Amino acid sequence: MDDIQFTWDLKKNLVNISKHGVSFAEAAKVYFDPERLELFDQNHSTINEERWIIIGCVNTKIFLLL
């Protein structure tokens, strides 16, 4: 996971900070939680894109990524 890279829309990032109080950069750190839980999201996945629900910790905060 050391070579993983994230990109996101800057406007959506600002909306996420305003709405949830967390930036995408901070939330992306959940991928480095060795005890994270990843569940396939069949309801939001398509033929072209798989979606996953990821639950894990960053510092002392718990994040749920959809």
N, CA, C and O atoms as a GROMACS GRO file, in nm:
protein
  264
    1MET      N    1   0.082  -0.121   0.000
    1MET     CA    2   0.000   0.000   0.000
    1MET      C    3   0.085   0.126   0.000
    1MET      O    4   0.032   0.236  -0.004
    2ASP      N    5   0.217   0.110   0.005
    2ASP     CA    6   0.303   0.228   0.008
    2ASP      C    7   0.295   0.310  -0.121
    2ASP      O    8   0.318   0.431  -0.118
    3ASP      N    9   0.262   0.247  -0.232
    3ASP     CA   10   0.260   0.318  -0.359
    3ASP      C   11   0.121   0.362  -0.402
    3ASP      O   12   0.102   0.406  -0.515
    4ILE      N   13   0.023   0.353  -0.314
    4ILE     CA   14  -0.114   0.392  -0.346
    4ILE      C   15  -0.122   0.545  -0.360
    4ILE      O   16  -0.062   0.619  -0.282
    5GLN      N   17  -0.198   0.590  -0.460
    5GLN     CA   18  -0.218   0.733  -0.482
    5GLN      C   19  -0.366   0.763  -0.488
    5GLN      O   20  -0.444   0.684  -0.542
    6PHE      N   21  -0.405   0.876  -0.434
    6PHE     CA   22  -0.544   0.918  -0.433
    6PHE      C   23  -0.558   1.048  -0.508
    6PHE      O   24  -0.471   1.135  -0.500
    7THR      N   25  -0.666   1.062  -0.582
    7THR     CA   26  -0.701   1.190  -0.646
    7THR      C   27  -0.849   1.215  -0.619
    7THR      O   28  -0.928   1.122  -0.607
    8TRP      N   29  -0.885   1.343  -0.609
    8TRP     CA   30  -1.025   1.377  -0.587
    8TRP      C   31  -1.050   1.518  -0.638
    8TRP      O   32  -0.959   1.597  -0.660
    9ASP      N   33  -1.177   1.545  -0.655
    9ASP     CA   34  -1.223   1.675  -0.701
    9ASP      C   35  -1.211   1.776  -0.585
    9ASP      O   36  -1.263   1.752  -0.476
   10LEU      N   37  -1.144   1.887  -0.610
   10LEU     CA   38  -1.121   1.986  -0.504
   10LEU      C   39  -1.251   2.045  -0.450
   10LEU      O   40  -1.262   2.069  -0.330
   11LYS      N   41  -1.348   2.069  -0.537
   11LYS     CA   42  -1.476   2.124  -0.491
   11LYS      C   43  -1.549   2.023  -0.402
   11LYS      O   44  -1.607   2.061  -0.300
   12LYS      N   45  -1.547   1.896  -0.441
   12LYS     CA   46  -1.612   1.794  -0.358
   12LYS      C   47  -1.541   1.779  -0.224
   12LYS      O   48  -1.605   1.752  -0.123
   13ASN      N   49  -1.410   1.797  -0.225
   13ASN     CA   50  -1.334   1.792  -0.100
   13ASN      C   51  -1.379   1.902  -0.004
   13ASN      O   52  -1.397   1.878   0.115
   14LEU      N   53  -1.396   2.022  -0.057
   14LEU     CA   54  -1.441   2.134   0.027
   14LEU      C   55  -1.582   2.109   0.081
   14LEU      O   56  -1.611   2.142   0.196
   15VAL      N   57  -1.668   2.053  -0.002
   15VAL     CA   58  -1.804   2.020   0.042
   15VAL      C   59  -1.798   1.914   0.152
   15VAL      O   60  -1.871   1.924   0.251
   16ASN      N   61  -1.712   1.815   0.135
   16ASN     CA   62  -1.700   1.709   0.236
   16ASN      C   63  -1.650   1.765   0.369
   16ASN      O   64  -1.698   1.725   0.475
   17ILE      N   65  -1.553   1.857   0.362
   17ILE     CA   66  -1.502   1.920   0.485
   17ILE      C   67  -1.615   1.997   0.554
   17ILE      O   68  -1.632   1.987   0.675
   18SER      N   69  -1.690   2.073   0.476
   18SER     CA   70  -1.799   2.152   0.532
   18SER      C   71  -1.910   2.063   0.589
   18SER      O   72  -1.964   2.091   0.696
   19LYS      N   73  -1.943   1.957   0.517
   19LYS     CA   74  -2.055   1.871   0.554
   19LYS      C   75  -2.020   1.773   0.667
   19LYS      O   76  -2.100   1.750   0.757
   20HIS      N   77  -1.897   1.716   0.661
   20HIS     CA   78  -1.861   1.609   0.754
   20HIS      C   79  -1.745   1.643   0.847
   20HIS      O   80  -1.715   1.568   0.940
   21GLY      N   81  -1.678   1.756   0.822
   21GLY     CA   82  -1.567   1.797   0.907
   21GLY      C   83  -1.440   1.717   0.884
   21GLY      O   84  -1.353   1.712   0.972
   22VAL      N   85  -1.428   1.654   0.768
   22VAL     CA   86  -1.308   1.574   0.740
   22VAL      C   87  -1.273   1.588   0.591
   22VAL      O   88  -1.360   1.583   0.505
   23SER      N   89  -1.144   1.604   0.564
   23SER     CA   90  -1.099   1.613   0.426
   23SER      C   91  -1.082   1.474   0.367
   23SER      O   92  -1.072   1.375   0.440
   24PHE      N   93  -1.080   1.466   0.234
   24PHE     CA   94  -1.056   1.338   0.168
   24PHE      C   95  -0.917   1.286   0.202
   24PHE      O   96  -0.898   1.165   0.215
   25ALA      N   97  -0.820   1.375   0.217
   25ALA     CA   98  -0.683   1.332   0.250
   25ALA      C   99  -0.680   1.262   0.386
   25ALA      O  100  -0.612   1.160   0.402
   26GLU      N  101  -0.752   1.316   0.483
   26GLU     CA  102  -0.756   1.252   0.615
   26GLU      C  103  -0.833   1.120   0.608
   26GLU      O  104  -0.789   1.020   0.665
   27ALA      N  105  -0.947   1.120   0.540
   27ALA     CA  106  -1.029   0.999   0.531
   27ALA      C  107  -0.956   0.888   0.456
   27ALA      O  108  -0.975   0.771   0.488
   28ALA      N  109  -0.874   0.922   0.357
   28ALA     CA  110  -0.802   0.821   0.279
   28ALA      C  111  -0.704   0.742   0.364
   28ALA      O  112  -0.664   0.632   0.325
   29LYS      N  113  -0.664   0.796   0.477
   29LYS     CA  114  -0.570   0.726   0.566
   29LYS      C  115  -0.630   0.598   0.622
   29LYS      O  116  -0.557   0.513   0.673
   30VAL      N  117  -0.762   0.582   0.612
   30VAL     CA  118  -0.826   0.461   0.662
   30VAL      C  119  -0.775   0.338   0.587
   30VAL      O  120  -0.778   0.227   0.642
   31TYR      N  121  -0.728   0.355   0.465
   31TYR     CA  122  -0.675   0.243   0.387
   31TYR      C  123  -0.548   0.185   0.450
   31TYR      O  124  -0.510   0.072   0.418
   32PHE      N  125  -0.484   0.259   0.536
   32PHE     CA  126  -0.361   0.214   0.601
   32PHE      C  127  -0.386   0.151   0.738
   32PHE      O  128  -0.292   0.109   0.805
   33ASP      N  129  -0.513   0.143   0.778
   33ASP     CA  130  -0.548   0.075   0.903
   33ASP      C  131  -0.542  -0.075   0.877
   33ASP      O  132  -0.624  -0.126   0.800
   34PRO      N  133  -0.448  -0.148   0.939
   34PRO     CA  134  -0.436  -0.291   0.913
   34PRO      C  135  -0.558  -0.372   0.959
   34PRO      O  136  -0.574  -0.488   0.919
   35GLU      N  137  -0.642  -0.312   1.042
   35GLU     CA  138  -0.761  -0.383   1.092
   35GLU      C  139  -0.890  -0.332   1.027
   35GLU      O  140  -1.000  -0.359   1.076
   36ARG      N  141  -0.877  -0.259   0.916
   36ARG     CA  142  -0.996  -0.206   0.848
   36ARG      C  143  -1.084  -0.320   0.799
   36ARG      O  144  -1.037  -0.432   0.777
   37LEU      N  145  -1.210  -0.290   0.781
   37LEU     CA  146  -1.306  -0.386   0.731
   37LEU      C  147  -1.353  -0.337   0.594
   37LEU      O  148  -1.397  -0.223   0.581
   38GLU      N  149  -1.343  -0.422   0.492
   38GLU     CA  150  -1.384  -0.387   0.356
   38GLU      C  151  -1.498  -0.480   0.315
   38GLU      O  152  -1.486  -0.602   0.322
   39LEU      N  153  -1.609  -0.419   0.271
   39LEU     CA  154  -1.727  -0.495   0.229
   39LEU      C  155  -1.766  -0.450   0.090
   39LEU      O  156  -1.773  -0.330   0.063
   40PHE      N  157  -1.791  -0.544   0.000
   40PHE     CA  158  -1.836  -0.511  -0.134
   40PHE      C  159  -1.975  -0.449  -0.127
   40PHE      O  160  -2.062  -0.501  -0.058
   41ASP      N  161  -1.995  -0.337  -0.196
   41ASP     CA  162  -2.122  -0.265  -0.196
   41ASP      C  163  -2.197  -0.296  -0.325
   41ASP      O  164  -2.184  -0.224  -0.424
   42GLN      N  165  -2.274  -0.403  -0.322
   42GLN     CA  166  -2.346  -0.447  -0.440
   42GLN      C  167  -2.452  -0.345  -0.484
   42GLN      O  168  -2.479  -0.332  -0.603
   43ASN      N  169  -2.510  -0.274  -0.390
   43ASN     CA  170  -2.617  -0.179  -0.422
   43ASN      C  171  -2.568  -0.059  -0.501
   43ASN      O  172  -2.646   0.000  -0.576
   44HIS      N  173  -2.442  -0.020  -0.487
   44HIS     CA  174  -2.390   0.098  -0.555
   44HIS      C  175  -2.287   0.066  -0.662
   44HIS      O  176  -2.237   0.156  -0.728
   45SER      N  177  -2.254  -0.060  -0.680
   45SER     CA  178  -2.159  -0.101  -0.783
   45SER      C  179  -2.231  -0.112  -0.918
   45SER      O  180  -2.351  -0.137  -0.925
   46THR      N  181  -2.152  -0.094  -1.024
   46THR     CA  182  -2.205  -0.109  -1.159
   46THR      C  183  -2.112  -0.203  -1.235
   46THR      O  184  -2.010  -0.248  -1.182
   47ILE      N  185  -2.146  -0.232  -1.358
   47ILE     CA  186  -2.060  -0.315  -1.443
   47ILE      C  187  -1.925  -0.247  -1.463
   47ILE      O  188  -1.823  -0.315  -1.473
   48ASN      N  189  -1.925  -0.115  -1.468
   48ASN     CA  190  -1.803  -0.038  -1.495
   48ASN      C  191  -1.724   0.000  -1.371
   48ASN      O  192  -1.606   0.035  -1.380
   49GLU      N  193  -1.788  -0.007  -1.253
   49GLU     CA  194  -1.719   0.039  -1.132
   49GLU      C  195  -1.765  -0.040  -1.010
   49GLU      O  196  -1.884  -0.044  -0.977
   50GLU      N  197  -1.669  -0.102  -0.943
   50GLU     CA  198  -1.698  -0.167  -0.815
   50GLU      C  199  -1.694  -0.062  -0.705
   50GLU      O  200  -1.608   0.026  -0.706
   51ARG      N  201  -1.786  -0.071  -0.611
   51ARG     CA  202  -1.788   0.019  -0.496
   51ARG      C  203  -1.770  -0.065  -0.370
   51ARG      O  204  -1.819  -0.178  -0.362
   52TRP      N  205  -1.700  -0.010  -0.272
   52TRP     CA  206  -1.671  -0.080  -0.148
   52TRP      C  207  -1.705   0.008  -0.030
   52TRP      O  208  -1.692   0.131  -0.036
   53ILE      N  209  -1.748  -0.053   0.078
   53ILE     CA  210  -1.767   0.014   0.206
   53ILE      C  211  -1.645  -0.022   0.290
   53ILE      O  212  -1.615  -0.140   0.309
   54ILE      N  213  -1.577   0.078   0.341
   54ILE     CA  214  -1.456   0.054   0.419
   54ILE      C  215  -1.472   0.123   0.555
   54ILE      O  216  -1.501   0.242   0.563
   55ILE      N  217  -1.454   0.045   0.660
   55ILE     CA  218  -1.464   0.097   0.796
   55ILE      C  219  -1.328   0.076   0.862
   55ILE      O  220  -1.275  -0.035   0.864
   56GLY      N  221  -1.274   0.184   0.917
   56GLY     CA  222  -1.145   0.173   0.983
   56GLY      C  223  -1.115   0.296   1.066
   56GLY      O  224  -1.194   0.391   1.068
   57CYS      N  225  -1.002   0.296   1.133
   57CYS     CA  226  -0.963   0.405   1.222
   57CYS      C  227  -0.848   0.486   1.163
   57CYS      O  228  -0.758   0.433   1.098
   58VAL      N  229  -0.853   0.614   1.189
   58VAL     CA  230  -0.743   0.707   1.162
   58VAL      C  231  -0.723   0.783   1.292
   58VAL      O  232  -0.810   0.857   1.337
   59ASN      N  233  -0.607   0.764   1.351
   59ASN     CA  234  -0.583   0.817   1.486
   59ASN      C  235  -0.689   0.759   1.579
   59ASN      O  236  -0.695   0.637   1.595
   60THR      N  237  -0.770   0.840   1.639
   60THR     CA  238  -0.875   0.787   1.727
   60THR      C  239  -1.014   0.801   1.664
   60THR      O  240  -1.114   0.769   1.729
   61LYS      N  241  -1.021   0.847   1.541
   61LYS     CA  242  -1.149   0.863   1.474
   61LYS      C  243  -1.182   0.739   1.391
   61LYS      O  244  -1.092   0.673   1.337
   62ILE      N  245  -1.309   0.707   1.383
   62ILE     CA  246  -1.355   0.597   1.300
   62ILE      C  247  -1.417   0.655   1.174
   62ILE      O  248  -1.503   0.743   1.182
   63PHE      N  249  -1.374   0.607   1.057
   63PHE     CA  250  -1.427   0.655   0.931
   63PHE      C  251  -1.498   0.544   0.858
   63PHE      O  252  -1.458   0.428   0.863
   64LEU      N  253  -1.605   0.580   0.791
   64LEU     CA  254  -1.678   0.491   0.703
   64LEU      C  255  -1.670   0.553   0.565
   64LEU      O  256  -1.719   0.664   0.544
   65LEU      N  257  -1.610   0.483   0.470
   65LEU     CA  258  -1.597   0.534   0.334
   65LEU      C  259  -1.688   0.456   0.242
   65LEU      O  260  -1.692   0.333   0.248
   66LEU      N  261  -1.761   0.526   0.159
   66LEU     CA  262  -1.850   0.460   0.064
   66LEU      C  263  -1.803   0.486  -0.076
   66LEU      O  264  -1.864   0.438  -0.172
   0.00000   0.00000   0.00000
